Amino acid sequence: MDFGVGFLSNNVMLPILDFFYGIVPSYGLAIVALTLVIRFALYPLSAGSIRNMRRMRVANPEMQKRDKEVQTRYK
């Protein structure tokens, strides 16, 4: 088995794109549908990333304050 660079696009995404093209005979709409499927499949990962970014946004001012304290203490 060859799991090279083109494996994912050739063996996974292309059949799904052909499936959507069979439903809607427009490659533009098929690409949009494939994009939506990929986004929904990766939603748990992106939701966790967004949640962590929000936590860091809240914690960032406190971290900067402590960083300045350490810099002034250990010049």
Number of C-alpha atoms within 10 A of each C-alpha: 4 6 8 7 8 10 12 11 12 10 11 11 14 13 12 17 19 16 13 19 18 12 10 13 11 11 14 11 15 20 16 13 17 20 13 12 13 12 13 12 11 11 12 10 11 13 11 11 12 11 10 11 12 12 11 12 10 10 11 12 11 10 12 11 11 12 12 11 11 11 10 9 8 7 5
